[in-house]
Amino acid sequence: MIDFVPLSESGHNHFAKELFETAFPEEERPPYAAVKNREQPNFHFLVATIDDDEPIGILTYWEFAEFAYIEHFAIEEEFRNKGFGKGCILDFMLKHPDQVVLEIEKPVNEEAEHRLEFYTDLGFTQNPQEYIQPPYRKNGKPVPMIVMSKYELDDGEFEEVRQQLYREVYHVK
């Protein structure tokens, strides 16, 4: 059984930091300390564990009025392709029955293609609108991404999601 424990209560800070920094390219993540110390009440940093508190992954997400946004999700390499990632996301979707949104990189390599397939197989929709992830760091570069969602977003909904993410997560207008 997979359990989700808030990072602050988990005792797995080293694991979470290492996975966070190795699973995501620098341009697709803020500095770990900035994420670990976020104090917004609608932001959550969870560690996924199995058995006797063995950490297997991390999940960061935001809860907004109209949707939940998965900012970062990763499973430790030794636990990949064993159903744990699928279990984590399905559990998350059950706990968030309304709209769930996430960003993934465009399928320019095998790993990115696998990620797109993973979320598609779980029922997420690839939205057709163009989306650019703003830089997390000063002097960072924006990253073209795909927005996936539990339910397809029309143009108006997409723009509302984009504006909320830009404002709340990336602190840009």
C-alpha positions as CSV (number, residue, x, y, z in Angstrom):
1,M,0.0,0.0,0.0
2,I,1.2,3.5,-0.9
3,D,1.0,6.2,1.7
4,F,1.5,9.9,1.2
5,V,3.2,11.8,4.1
6,P,3.9,15.5,4.2
7,L,7.6,16.2,3.7
8,S,7.7,18.1,7.0
9,E,6.4,15.0,8.9
10,S,8.3,12.3,6.9
11,G,11.9,12.4,8.0
12,H,12.9,11.8,4.4
13,N,14.2,15.3,3.5
14,H,17.5,13.9,2.1
15,F,15.6,11.4,-0.1
16,A,13.2,14.1,-1.3
17,K,15.9,16.6,-2.1
18,E,18.0,14.1,-4.1
19,L,15.0,12.8,-6.1
20,F,13.7,16.3,-6.7
21,E,17.1,17.5,-8.0
22,T,17.8,14.4,-10.2
23,A,14.4,13.7,-11.6
24,F,13.8,17.2,-13.0
25,P,16.1,19.4,-15.2
26,E,17.2,22.6,-13.5
27,E,15.0,24.7,-15.8
28,E,11.9,22.7,-14.8
29,R,12.2,23.1,-11.1
30,P,12.8,25.8,-8.5
31,P,15.6,25.5,-6.0
32,Y,14.8,22.7,-3.5
33,A,15.0,25.0,-0.5
34,A,12.4,27.3,-2.1
35,V,10.0,24.5,-2.6
36,K,10.7,22.8,0.8
37,N,10.0,26.1,2.6
38,R,7.0,27.3,0.7
39,E,4.4,28.4,3.2
40,Q,1.3,28.8,1.0
41,P,-1.6,26.9,2.5
42,N,-2.7,25.5,-0.8
43,F,0.8,24.0,-1.6
44,H,1.7,20.5,-0.6
45,F,5.0,18.5,-0.7
46,L,4.4,14.8,-0.1
47,V,6.6,11.8,0.1
48,A,5.2,8.5,-1.2
49,T,6.1,5.6,1.0
50,I,5.5,1.8,1.1
51,D,5.8,-0.9,3.7
52,D,7.5,0.4,6.8
53,D,7.9,4.0,5.7
54,E,10.3,3.2,2.8
55,P,10.3,6.3,0.5
56,I,9.6,5.7,-3.2
57,G,8.6,9.0,-4.6
58,I,7.6,12.6,-4.3
59,L,4.6,14.6,-5.3
60,T,4.2,18.4,-5.1
61,Y,0.9,20.0,-5.8
62,W,-1.3,23.0,-5.4
63,E,-5.0,23.1,-4.6
64,F,-6.9,25.9,-6.3
65,A,-10.7,26.5,-6.3
66,E,-11.3,25.1,-9.7
67,F,-8.5,22.5,-10.1
68,A,-5.5,20.7,-8.5
69,Y,-2.2,21.2,-10.1
70,I,0.5,18.6,-9.9
71,E,3.7,20.6,-10.1
72,H,6.3,17.8,-9.7
73,F,5.9,14.0,-9.5
74,A,8.7,11.4,-9.5
75,I,9.3,7.8,-8.5
76,E,12.7,6.7,-7.4
77,E,14.4,4.8,-10.3
78,E,14.5,1.4,-8.6
79,F,10.7,1.5,-8.2
80,R,9.8,2.7,-11.7
81,N,7.8,0.4,-14.1
82,K,6.4,-1.6,-11.1
83,G,3.0,0.1,-10.9
84,F,3.9,2.5,-8.1
85,G,3.7,5.7,-10.2
86,K,0.3,4.6,-11.6
87,G,-0.9,3.8,-8.1
88,C,0.2,7.2,-6.8
89,I,-1.5,9.2,-9.6
90,L,-4.7,7.1,-9.4
91,D,-4.9,7.7,-5.7
92,F,-4.3,11.4,-6.2
93,M,-7.1,11.5,-8.8
94,L,-9.5,9.7,-6.5
95,K,-8.8,12.3,-3.8
96,H,-9.2,15.1,-6.3
97,P,-12.3,14.2,-8.3
98,D,-12.6,17.5,-10.0
99,Q,-10.1,18.8,-12.5
100,V,-6.4,17.9,-12.2
101,V,-3.8,19.7,-14.3
102,L,-0.1,19.0,-14.9
103,E,2.7,20.1,-17.3
104,I,5.0,17.8,-19.2
105,E,7.8,18.4,-21.6
106,K,7.1,18.0,-25.3
107,P,7.8,14.4,-26.5
108,V,11.3,15.2,-28.0
109,N,13.0,12.1,-26.6
110,E,12.1,8.6,-25.5
111,E,11.7,9.5,-21.8
112,A,9.3,12.4,-22.7
113,E,7.3,10.1,-25.0
114,H,7.0,7.6,-22.2
115,R,5.8,10.3,-19.8
116,L,3.2,11.4,-22.3
117,E,2.0,7.8,-22.7
118,F,2.0,7.3,-19.0
119,Y,-0.4,10.1,-18.3
120,T,-2.5,9.4,-21.4
121,D,-2.9,5.8,-20.2
122,L,-4.2,7.1,-16.9
123,G,-6.9,9.1,-18.7
124,F,-5.3,12.5,-18.9
125,T,-6.0,14.7,-22.0
126,Q,-3.3,16.5,-23.9
127,N,-4.6,20.0,-24.4
128,P,-3.9,21.5,-27.9
129,Q,-3.2,25.1,-26.7
130,E,0.4,26.3,-26.8
131,Y,1.9,26.7,-23.3
132,I,5.2,28.1,-22.1
133,Q,6.4,27.3,-18.6
134,P,7.9,30.5,-17.2
135,P,11.4,30.3,-15.8
136,Y,11.7,29.3,-12.1
137,R,15.0,31.2,-11.7
138,K,16.2,34.7,-12.4
139,N,17.8,34.7,-15.9
140,G,16.3,31.2,-16.5
141,K,14.8,30.3,-19.9
142,P,11.1,29.6,-20.5
143,V,10.3,26.0,-21.4
144,P,7.7,24.9,-24.0
145,M,5.4,22.4,-22.3
146,I,2.2,20.4,-22.8
147,V,-0.7,21.0,-20.4
148,M,-2.5,17.7,-19.6
149,S,-5.7,17.6,-17.7
150,K,-8.2,15.1,-16.3
151,Y,-10.9,16.7,-18.5
152,E,-10.1,18.6,-21.7
153,L,-9.9,22.4,-21.3
154,D,-11.6,24.7,-23.7
155,D,-9.7,27.9,-24.7
156,G,-11.3,29.9,-21.9
157,E,-10.7,27.3,-19.2
158,F,-7.1,26.9,-20.5
159,E,-6.5,30.6,-20.2
160,E,-7.8,30.7,-16.7
161,V,-5.6,27.8,-15.7
162,R,-2.6,29.4,-17.4
163,Q,-3.2,32.7,-15.6
164,Q,-3.6,31.1,-12.2
165,L,-0.4,29.1,-12.6
166,Y,1.6,32.0,-13.9
167,R,0.3,34.2,-11.0
168,E,0.4,31.7,-8.1
169,V,3.2,29.2,-9.0
170,Y,5.6,31.2,-11.2
171,H,4.8,34.7,-9.9
172,V,4.5,36.3,-13.3
173,K,1.6,38.1,-14.9
